[in-house]
Amino acid sequence: MKIAPLSADEAQVVGTRTVTPVILCGGSGTRLWPVSRRSYPKQFAPLMGEQSLFQASAQRLRGASSGIAFAAPMVMTTGDFRFIVTEQLAAAGVDPGAILIEPDMRNTASSVLAATLQVLRTDPDAVLLVAPSDHVILDDHAFRAAVARGLQAVDAGQMVTFGVVATRPETGFGYLELAAPVTGGAPVALKRFVEKPDALSAAEMVAQGNFLWNAGIFLFRAADMLAAFKAFAPDMAETMYHALDAATPDLGFLRLAVEPWSRLPDISIDYAVMEKASNLTVVPFEAHWSDLGGWEAIWRESGPDADGVVAGAGATAIDCRGSLLRAEDEGMQIVGIGLKDIVAVAMNDAVLIADRSRTQDVRQAVVALRAKGAMQADAFTKDHRPWGWFERLAVGTRFQVKRIVVDPGAALSLQSHVHRSEHWIVVEGTARVTVDDDVRLISENESIYVPLGSKHRLENPGRVPMVLIEVQTGAYVGEDDIVRYEDMFARS
C-alpha cells in the first residue's frame, strides 16, 4: 500500500499556509518506568538518541516546506514541567509562541479546547495541528506532505485525524476504520474509532485494509473545533472560557485559572468530540511512526541485532535472544546471560525485569510501588529545577547528601530552613553565596556552613555549570522545609 509523495500540482493547490502547532506535553509516564516517571515523563528523556522526544517533536513542527509554514508552537503542559519545557526548547533552538500551564492533567479534550480558544482570541482563521510530544516520526518530509493533504480537507470544512498504515497486528494502539480503502494517500472519510483490540481482532482489521492505527494527531480550523465543542460538549466550552478569562501571566507562561479548570471532565478529545462529529476525514501516513508506548516498542525501534538483542552502551548480552538490556546511569554495567525475550532496565535506584510480552503491564509495577509508598514509583534521585538540578547521593534519618548543579547565571531563591542546617563544598566552578548579611565567592575546594534559620542564597556568576556537594543535617530534610523570600522564577 504505497502512498505517493505530494505532487507538484497538489503543492501548488495547497499554496503556502500557516499552521500553528499545538504540542501536548503532559502525561505520567508509567509505561516506560523506571526511565519515565511522573516527575520526568518519557517525552523529556533521551530514549532514542541524544535529543528528547519533545525536542524532536518541536523541531519537526517548525520552518516552512511542502507548502506549509509552521508558526511558533503552542505548548500545553503543567506547572511541574514548565521550566523543563523552556530549557529543552532553548537547547533545541525553538522559540515557543505560548506556553499554557494546566493546573492539573485533564486529558486531551481540555488541552485541545484551551489551545483552540486561546488562538481564536487573535486569529479567527487559525489552523491548528495538535500533536503529542512523545512520538517518533523519522521522515519529516513525508509528515509535512500528509499535513498538506490534510489542509485540502480542512479547507472543505473537515477536521482531520491522521492514521498510520499498519505494518502488523498491534494491540497497543487504537484504530481508525475508514469508509473506503486507502488509495494513494488521499484523505478518506472516517467511519468510526476503534478501541485497542485483542490480538485476533487486530489481525482481522489489518487484513481488511481499511483500518489504520490512530496516531492521535489532529488538524483543523480552530473555528470548526470550537463549533464541535459547542455542539457536543457545550459545558466544557463555557467552563474553558472562564479558565482563560481568569488566566494569569507567570514569567513567560500563562496559567489557566484553577477553579474553572477543576470543573472540566477528565476525557479525551476522541470521546468528547471526535467520535460524535460527522465532518471527520482521515489522512493516511505510511512513513515510520511509533508512539513508544512501552518497552516492546523501544526494543523494536532500537534495531535488534541478528539475535534480536538490543544492548545499550552499559550492557553486555551473553547468549541472549530477543532481549533488551539498558543501563541508564553512567558507570553502571548490566550483564544478561542466557536471556530469552526479556527486558532488563537498570537505574541507580530501581531495576525492571520483565518478559517482553508483558511490557504493557509495567504500569502495574508503578501502582504496586505507590501502594508501598516507594519514592521510586514517581520520582527520581535526580530532580530538575529551573536553575539546574540536584541528585540525592545519600539519605538518612537526620541527614542528606546532594550533588547540586547550578546553570551559568542562575540562582536559587533567597530562603531559610526551619529544621536543618547545611554545609556546602564547591567542587567545580565558583559560587556566590549569601548567608544573612555575608556575601562571598566560594571557589573549588572551598566550603561554607549555613546555620539553621539563616537566610541564604546560592548563585553561579560564571559561564560554566557550578557543582557543589551539600550535606544537610537536622530533624527533617524534606524538600518542603523551605521559606522563600525572593525568587527569580516567581516560586512561592
N, C-alpha and C positions, 0 to 999 in steps of 0.2 A: 504494500500500500504506500506508494511513493508520493510524497507531497512536493509539488514543484515550488521553486522559489518565486517570489513576487516578480511578475514580468514587468518590462519597461512600460507597457500600456497601463497596467494596474497601478504602478507607482505614479504615473502621470495623472491618473484619475484621482488618486488619493491626494496628491499635492503634498506640500509640507504643512503638517498640522501640529499644533502644540498640544501635548498631552501632559497632565500633571500626575506623576506617580504618587501613590499613597502606599507607604511601606508599613506593614503591620509588624510591630516589634514587641510583642508581649510573650506570653507562654510560660509554662512552669518547667519544661524540660525533663519530664520524668522518664521518657522512653529511651534516652541515651545516658541515663545515670550509670556510673558516677561522674562522667566528664561533664554532663549537663545537669545543673541543679537549679532550684528556684532562684537562688541568689545570683546565678550567672548562667542562663539557659543557653541552649545549643547554638543559637544564632550568633552569639558573641565569641564562640570558641573556634580555634583554627582546626576544624575537624578534617578538612580536605586540602590542606596546604597552609601557607603562612598567613593568608588572609582569613578573616572570619566569613561565615556565610552572609552575615549582614553587610559587611563591606563589599563582598562580591555582588550582592543584590543592588546596593546603592550605585555601584559603578556601572552595572548593566543598564540602569534606568537613568542615564544621563547622556547628554550630547545630542547630535542630530544625524540621522541617516535613514535610508529606506522610506523617505517621505515623512519622518516623524522628528519633531524637536521636543525633547523632554524638558519640561520646566524643572525648576529646583524641587526636590521631593518634599512631600509632607510625611512626617514620621509620627505614627501613633504608638505611644509607649506608656510606661508607668513611671512614677516618681523614683522608684528604686533604680531604674535603668537610665535615667535622663543624662547623667554625666558619662556613662559608658557609651551611649549613643553619640554624643558630641565628640568624645575622644576618638572613637573609631571612624566617624565620618571625616574628621580632620586628618587622620592618618591615611585615609583613602583618597583624600583630595576632593571631597564632595561637600559643597555648601548646601545645607538644607534650606528650603523655603519656610518651613514652620515645623515646630515640634510640639505636638499636643500631648499633654500629660493627663492620662486617665487616672482618676482616684483609685480605682482597683480594676481588675480584669472582669469584663462583662461579655466576653466572646466577640465574634467578628461583626455582628449586626450593629452594635453600638459604635464600634470603631469606624465602620464604613459610613454610618449616618453622621457621626461627628465631622468626619472629613468632608462629606458632601455639603453639609450646611455651612461649614467654615469657608469652603471655596466659593459657594454661591453668594457669599456676602460681598465679594469683589468681582466675580466673573460669572454672570448668568449663563454663559455659553460654554462653561468649562467642561472638558472631557477628562475623566479620571481613569487611571489604571491602578487597580488595587492588587497588591501582591504581597504574599508572605515574605518575611526576611530570611527564612531558613531553608530555601530550596536551592538545588543545584541545577543550573542550566548552562551547558557548555558552549552552545552555539548562539552567541548574541545576535548575529545577523539573521538567523532563522527565526529567532524570537521576535525581532523587530518586524520581519516580514509578516508573521502571524498577527501582530498588533495592527499593522497596516491593513490587512484583510478585515480585521475586526472593525476598523474605522468605517469601512463601507457599510457594514450592518448598523453601526451606531448612527450614521447619517440617515438611515432609513427608520429611525426610531426604535431600534432594537437595543437590548442590553446583552452584552456578550460575556460568555464564560469560555474558558479555554480547556479543551480536552486533549489529553496526551494519548497518541496512538499506542495501544497496549502491545507490549512485546512478550508478555507472559501472563498467565493467570495470577492475579495478585489479590490476596485477602486483606491487605493492609490499606487499600485505597477505596474511596467511594468511586462510583462510576456515573457516566452520563449516557443515557440511551438516546440515540439520535432518531429523528423521524425518517432518515434515509441513510444509506451507506455513505462513507467518506469517498469523495471524488475530487482528486487534485487539490485538496486543501481548501476548497471553497466553504464558506460558512454554511452550516446546516441547522435547521430548526431543532430545538431541544424537545424531546418527548417527555422525559422525566429524569429526576435524580434517583440514584440507586445507592442505598447504604452499603457499607463494607460487607461483601458476600462471604459465604463459605467457599471452600475450595472447589466443589463441584459446580456451583453456580458461576464462579469466576471463570472456570474453564469453558462453560457453555456460552457465556457472554462474549468472551474473546473470540470464540469460534464463529459467532454470528456476524461479526464485522461491523456492527453499528453501535458498539459500546466503546467508550473511551474512558480512560482514567480521569477523574475530576482533579484538576490542578489547583483549584481554589484561587484562580486569578480571574479578575473581572474588569471589563472595560465598558464604560457607559458615560452618557451625558449626565452631569450632576442633576440637572432638572428632571430627567427621566427617573433617576433613583429616588429623588425626593417624592415624585408622584407615586412611585410604587409604595413607599413607606406610608404616605398619606392614605393610600387605598387599603393596605393590608396590615399596617401597624401604626395607626394614627396616634395612639397614646405615646408611642416611642418618639415620634417626630415632635410632638408638643413638649414632651419632657426634655428632649435634647435642645430645643430652642432655649429653655431655661438654663440648662447646663452651660451653654455657650454665652448667653447674655450675662451670666454671673461669673464667667471665667475671669481669672486674674493673671496678669503677666508676672513671670517669675524669672528674672535674668533674661535669657533668650528663649524661654519656654512659655507656653500658655496652659495654665492649669484649669481644667474643667471643674465646674462647681460640684462640690461633694454631695450636697443634699439631693439635687435632682438626679445626679448620676446614680445614686444609691437606689432610685426607684425604677431604673431600667432593668429589663429581664436579662438573664444570662442565656442568650440564644444566638445561634449562628445566623449569618446572612442568608444561608440556604433555607433554613426553616422560617425565618421571619418574613422573607420577601420572595426569594428566587423561585421556590417551589410553587408559589401561588401566582406568579406573573405569567402573562401569556406572550409577552414580547421578548422571548429569550432565544438567542442564537448561540451555537457552539462553533468556535473556530478550532479545527484540528491542528495539533502540533506534533510533528513526528520526530523532531530532534531530541537529543538526550535530555531527560528530566528526571529528577528524584526529589522527594520531599525529605529524604534522610530520616525516615520515621522510626528507625530502630537500628540496632547493631547489625542485623542482617543486611540492611541497606548500606551501611558503612563498609561491611565486608565486600559486597558486590561492587560498590563504587571505587574501592581502593585497588581493584585489579588483582585478584588472586593469581598466584603462580600456577605452574603445571599441576601441583598437588592440591590446588585450591586453598593455599595458605597465604594469609596476609600477616606479615610480621613487621612491626614498626622498628624504628632505629634502636630502641632499647629492648628489643625482643629477639629471642632465639628459638626456632622451632626445630625439633629433632624428631624425625619420623612421624610427622603430623600430617593430617589430611583435613581439608575443608574447614580450617580454623582461622580465627582472628586473634592475634596476640598484640596488645598495646601496653607500653609502659609510659605513663603520661607525665612523669616527673624526671627532670634532668638528674642523672646519676643513678637512676633506678634501672634494674635489669629484671626481665621476666623470661623464664625458660619453660617451654612446653615440651613434654616427651610423650610420644605415642598418643597424642590427642586426635580425636576424630569429631568433626562438626561441633567444635567448642568455641565460645567467645570468652576470652580472658582479658580483662582490662584492669590494670593495677595503677592506683594512685597512692600518694603518701598517707592517706587517711582512710581509704576504702578500696576493696577489691571486688570485682564482679566476675563470677564464673558461671556460665550458662550454656545449656545446649542451644545451638544456633537456631533450631526450630522453635525455641521458646522465647526468643528475644522480645517479642511483643508483650511478654508478661513481666518485663523488667519493672514496670510501674508498680507491680505488686511488692517488689522489694522496697520501694520508697514508702509505700503505705505501712509495711511492717516496721521499717526503721522509725517512722514517725510515731507509731504506737509505742515503741520502746523509748521514745524521747531522744533518739540519737541525733546529734547535730549534723551528721553526715547525710541525713535524708535531704536536707535543703541547702546547707551552707558548706563552703569550702574553708580550709585553713587559711587560704589567701582571700583577702577581702578588698575589692576595688572601691576606691573613693575618688571624689573629684580632684583631689590634689595628688593622687598616685595610688599606692596600695600598701597593705601590710600583710604579713604572714605570721601566723602563730607557730612558734617553734617549740614551746613547752608550756604546759598549763598545770598548775597545782591548786590546792585548796586556798592558799594565800599568796600565790604569785603567778605571773605570766610573763613569758619572754617572747618578744616580737622582733621581726625584721621589718623596718619601715623604709619605704622608698618614696621620696618626695620629688615630683617633677620640677624641672627648672622654672623658677619664677613663681612657684606655687607656695601656698602657706596653709597650715592647719588653722582652725579657729582659735581665737583667744579664749581660753577655757580654764576650768578648775575641776578638781575631783573631790568628792566628799569622803571616799573610803580608801583611797590608795595614794601612794607616792610613786615617783618614777625616777629611774636612772637612765640617762641617755649616753651612748657611746657612739661617736661618729666613726664609720669605717670607710666611707667613700664620700668625697666632696667636702663641702663646707656648709654648716648650718648657722643661721642666725637665730638665736634663742632668746626669748623673753621670759624671765621669771620675776614676777611682780615688777619692780622698778628697774631691774637689772637687764640690760640688753647687751649681748656679746656675740662674737663669732666663735664657733667651735669647729676646729679642723680635724682631719683624720687623726685617730689615736687619742683624741681628747674626749673628756666626758663632763657631764654636769648632773647635779641632783636637783630634782623638782619636788619640794616638800608637799605633803598633803595639804590641800586647801589653797595653794598658791595659784595665782593667775599666771598662765604661761602660754606661750605660742612657739611653734616651730616653723621656720621658713627656709626655703632654698634660694639664696640670692645668686646662685651660679648658673652656668649654661649647660651643665650635665646633671643627671639624676643624683640626688644625695641619699646615701644609705646610712642608716644607724640601727643599732641594736637597743631596744627598750626593755628594761626589766621593771615590771610593776610588782609592788608588794603592798599588801593590805588585806582588810577583811573581805573586800569584794572587788573583783577585777572585771566586771561585765562592761560591755560597750555602752550601756545606758547610764553609767556613772559619769556623766559629762554635764557641766553647766557652761553654756556658751554665752560669751559677752559680745564678741564681734566675729563675723564670718564672711569671707569674700564670696562664698557660694550661697549665701542667704539661707542657711540652715538654722533651724531653731534649736 
